Amino acid sequence: RRTFLLRLLITTLLVAFLPMSVMCMHLVANESKRAYENSLAQLKSAAASVMVQFENMISSLNSINMRLMTSSELYENVIGQSVQSETEALKLISSFHITLPFVRSYALYLPDRGIAYSNEGKLQKNGFARFVLGISESELDALIAQQSVQAGFVPWRSQNRNMLYIAPMRLGSADRAPRYGIYIISSSLFQNYMRSTLADIYQISRILDSNGRIVYQDDALPQAGSTESSYLSTTATGYQGYTIEIYAARDVIQQSLDSIAQNAHLLAAMNVILCVVLIVLVIFYNYQPLARLLKKIGAESLPSNASELDAVLHSYTTLAREKGNLNVELYEKNLILTDKLLENLLRGQDLTRSDMRLLRLHMPYYRIVCAPLHKVHNICDIIARNSVGAPVYAIEMYMDGLLAFVCGLPDDTAESLEKLLHALRALLGSESIPLGCSSSCSAAERLFSAYQEARIALRESEAPHPPAEQKEVIPVLDDSLETQEKLVHAMKCGDSFMILFAENSIDAILRQNSAAARRYGFYRLAEMYRQAGQTVDMPFDPAQLARILASDSEAAVRENLLALFASARNERVQLLEQQNSAIYYDLTQYIGQKFTDSLFGLNDLADHFGVSVYTASRMVKTLTGINFKKYLNDLRIERAKDLLLSTDMNVAEVGQRSGFSSTSYFIKVFKESEGTTPSRFRDPQ
């Protein structure tokens, strides 16, 4: 009897540790398998990240190539005019090197002239091919012919270990490109550039283009015969057709798996030792009591064992009671957590998906009914009826002095509402307690608005009713579909209507005589802006709106709401200005390159930006302030004035060089713009 609890504990531990040991071994085996699968998943994720980095590198090359192609200082008829023009062109080319950290050398190559203007200086074709590219002139001509249609990498050459990217600079519909951008990427610079997205255990094996040609290969990697057994590899393909293959050494991954296996064996050995010790202790402590028990049973001395059996029954009864107490404690903690989550939801705070699942709000419709807390005398009985997922759940809102009921309904009919109010009055035990009921809502996220509506309704029901001629009507905002669409458009465009509507609505709300009506108007206005903002990616934080609306000062509510809306509008205006600035630069650059072409028109501009002709016309009008035709004629007139004053060309040739299709039209437009003819503009006398 003195050692009963000790023997019971040791026996229980033995019974528990035997299945636990088997379970641990099974879990460790599964964990080893999962670790290997995670290694493969990480390898695939690394391949996808490298592909994104590689495509960003190609985008950078194409961007620099576009700048080389569109820079007027690098035109064929400009770059070779003089030594000064060549010097300025070389300076401009060298200035782009800072944006290409992975490029060892690059050049603007003119095959017709056999000259390459690189960041290292001006080179003839022979020197550029042999000393920069490490190939012969004939090989250079063959590579240029291969890449004359589309930019891309040339096949890998293991002799010089360089990646070569050739991009033609074709103008209009020309059959061949007069200029090419050639970029040399050394293997070491490429690996350093890619190292930012790769862990140390991963390496890039090779890169193939859309035709299956190798454009890069890690020469340090063993050949395919040993790769299958020594390395893990995977591939990723980008939208431009390139395929990247990366690999990781199996021994690095195997080290992690061996460590897990070693820990598993150690854990198994410890479990075996512990089980053996427990078995020895069980036999040692239970041998004599069992022997005496069997002896007494044989001697028919059962009454002497009554005390030990009673102790066993008492121990198991105590364990059952403790388990029941634990279940009650967990249930109470679950109710406390549900109370807190529902209170946060009614105060406008955002809840996570797991929190929403815990609340179990699965009814089709919900209403919030509020009662004054000081008038309810059976609060404890009401709260005791709460259960998670129940149709009616009561919450004490101490800060507001209210008892709020979250009521789930099968529909939003008046009959269901009448039954609900009848049941709540029976639960409260009094017909004289005023109630404030909200309208029905079908989403749990709208319970915040429903709670505010119920509070307003309760204040109205408690307030003394004025005479009929002085009865006040709660203001209704102009929330028509037309006004909502106009507000959404104003938020999207950053229009001043967004602020003007808020100011006018707030002024109308403040003119109401009832404080409850004014408070309700503020809540409706805030909810209207929050819903409109969700449709145009201009989110308003419900918690921040709740803090603003909770202020006792209506002037502070007005100022804070207007400041919040004004701040959101300013952010949208700044974003639109940044977007318009980039579009304006592209627009003026493109028109500046094409305006001397007499066939250039609005259709070409629309095709360039991928929009309709109407949208292109509106875009020019919005960004420049004048229509497309006037903007184009102004550029051509300025070009004509420059040619008239700086050359001896006749009027017809000047008009043609400026982009006018006919001489008569050129003279007409010139006279409308300058008030005189081209001839008199050149020679006023």
WOGIFEN-V523491 format. One record per helix or strand of 3 or more residues. SS is the DSSP state (hx for helix, st for strand). FROM is the first residue (numbers start at 1). TO is the last residue. Records with the same first field share a line. If there is no record, write none. Layout:
SS=FROM-TO / FROM-TO
This chain:
hx=4-70 / 72-74 / 76-79 / 83-99 / 125-133 / 137-146 / 187-197 / 224-230 / 250-298 / 302-346 / 353-359 / 373-375 / 379-384 / 398-400 / 414-428 / 444-462 / 468-470 / 481-493 / 497-510 / 515-535 / 542-549 / 554-594 / 602-609 / 613-624 / 628-646 / 651-658 / 663-674 / 678-682
st=105-110 / 115-118 / 121-124 / 162-169 / 179-186 / 202-208 / 214-217 / 231-237 / 243-249 / 365-372 / 392-397 / 402-409 / 435-437
